[in-house]
Amino acid sequence: MNDVYCGYFDHNYLPRALLTIRSLRLFDTSTPIYILALSDLCETILNELALPNVKVIPLRALEAAYPELDALKPTRTRVEYYFTLTPYLPHFIFASTPAGRVTYIDMDLYFFSSPKPVLSALGEASVAITPHRFSAGYRHHFVFGFFNVAWITFRRCAEGLECLDAYKADCTAWCYDRPEEGRFADQKYLDSWPRRYPMLKVIEHKGVNLAPWNVDNYELRTKHQKVLVDGDPLVFYHFTGVKVQPDGSGRVFVPPQPGPSKEVLVRHVVRPYERRLETQRDMLHRRFPALVTAQAELRYSPAPVAAGES
């Protein structure tokens, strides 16, 4: 299968997004990654970094391909407009490349093992999505969707493209950062997909999209320096609510995570991520002073905040 990954972010999100890309590259050095650069500064920096096999798509190129976006942009907040673009990016990639399968990923993930077995397990699935798997303390968040937009795979087949076309039409018609009439941003539309698309696969792997809203469902342990989630290898953790300390130190802070395996989570997942993110941000600020001028402080999240501060 001719796979590609894709995602989007602006310059404010560069440190976290680069960690996502670089952690993915530890386990998959060859699969192309298409990045929609949501600001000129983001595009400039990505082009200068010239990351291996990372293809940069300027926002203006996507907007030129879909003139209807001009009318939508003034009617939505910045984050709502970004949500709207979620289906447009894989749609653009299918239209402009020979990709056989496109996997959208959020840019606040960090990979701890290879996602290739997950992709292989999809088989001939037309679409693949991952459930939130909300723990008891997050049950009230179902209003934001049963599934999370963190990972969506579309295959170039009749049903996969039909689903993507419908998703694009839905987000074009309504994509706002609030629950309303059974909708929420780009996310709650996914709730109806298992009923509508017979070849869709729900990813049940416990190590896929581990996150604050589900981590206390599971026992975490380490084996051979790998984190296991009820025995499944941790593929990626969805880091949400990451902030820069307000004390002026510039240190990164990941809010405390719940669960019976907190010690394993903090020691082997959270603290290493904090250190890597601080290092990544400091490197970018030294190399690209314009980021400091632009006050890049990890403010923007491309996934629905209310659904777990993703």
Sequence and secondary structure as in RCSB ss.txt:
>XXXX:A:sequence
MNDVYCGYFDHNYLPRALLTIRSLRLFDTSTPIYILALSDLCETILNELALPNVKVIPLRALEAAYPELDALKPT
RTRVEYYFTLTPYLPHFIFASTPAGRVTYIDMDLYFFSSPKPVLSALGEASVAITPHRFSAGYRHHFVFGFFNVA
WITFRRCAEGLECLDAYKADCTAWCYDRPEEGRFADQKYLDSWPRRYPMLKVIEHKGVNLAPWNVDNYELRTKHQ
KVLVDGDPLVFYHFTGVKVQPDGSGRVFVPPQPGPSKEVLVRHVVRPYERRLETQRDMLHRRFPALVTAQAELRY
SPAPVAAGES
>XXXX:A:secstr
  EEEEEEE GGGHHHHHHHHHHHHTT SSS EEEEE SHHHHHHHHHHT TTEEEEEHHHHHHH TTHHHHGGG
S HHHHHHHTTTHHHHHHHHHS  SEEEEE TTEEESS SHHHHHHTTT SEEEEE    GGGGGGGGG SEEEE
EEEEESSHHHHHHHHHHHHHHHH   SSEETTEETTTGGGGGHHHH TT EE   TTSSB TTTGGGS EEEETT
EEEETTEE  EEE  S EE TTTT  EE     STTHHHHIIIIIHHHHHHHHHHHHHHHHH HHHHHTT  S  
 SS GGGT  
